[in-house]
Amino acid sequence: MPNIFDKIEAFFMNLFLDDVDKDYGKVLPYHKKFGSVDRQKRDIKQKRNQQQREQSRGF
């Protein structure tokens, strides 16, 4: 009986997760600028400016 359930589970796993293990072949689109040094610097400057604006408002 458990053998039948294992086969059913394997069938659905193969059906739904077919594309998971395939190699995309290049950098994923949402990771293209992830490690960009210029973007990191820009993000740090924006965060610092935001914090300075919040601190200068007072109570």
C-alpha positions in Angstrom: 0.0 0.0 0.0 2.7 2.6 0.8 4.3 1.7 -2.5 1.3 3.1 -4.4 1.4 6.3 -2.4 5.1 6.7 -3.2 4.4 6.3 -6.9 1.5 8.8 -6.7 3.7 11.3 -4.9 6.5 10.9 -7.4 4.1 11.4 -10.2 2.8 14.7 -8.8 6.3 15.9 -7.9 7.5 15.3 -11.4 4.4 17.0 -12.8 4.6 20.2 -10.7 8.3 20.5 -10.2 9.5 19.6 -13.7 11.3 22.9 -14.4 13.0 23.2 -11.0 16.2 21.4 -11.8 16.7 22.7 -15.3 19.7 24.9 -15.9 18.7 28.4 -17.0 22.0 28.9 -18.9 22.6 32.5 -17.9 22.2 34.9 -15.0 18.6 35.1 -13.8 17.0 38.4 -14.7 16.4 39.5 -11.2 20.0 39.0 -10.2 21.7 41.0 -12.9 22.3 44.2 -10.8 22.4 42.4 -7.4 26.1 42.7 -6.9 26.7 46.1 -8.7 29.0 48.3 -6.6 27.4 51.5 -8.0 24.0 50.3 -6.9 25.2 49.4 -3.4 26.8 52.9 -3.0 23.6 54.6 -4.3 21.5 52.5 -1.9 23.8 53.4 1.1 23.6 57.1 0.2 19.8 57.0 -0.1 19.5 55.2 3.2 21.8 57.7 4.9 19.9 60.6 3.5 16.6 59.1 4.7 18.0 58.6 8.2 19.4 62.2 8.3 16.0 63.6 7.3 14.2 61.5 10.0 16.7 62.6 12.6 16.5 66.3 11.7 12.7 66.4 12.0 12.8 66.2 15.8 9.8 65.4 17.9 
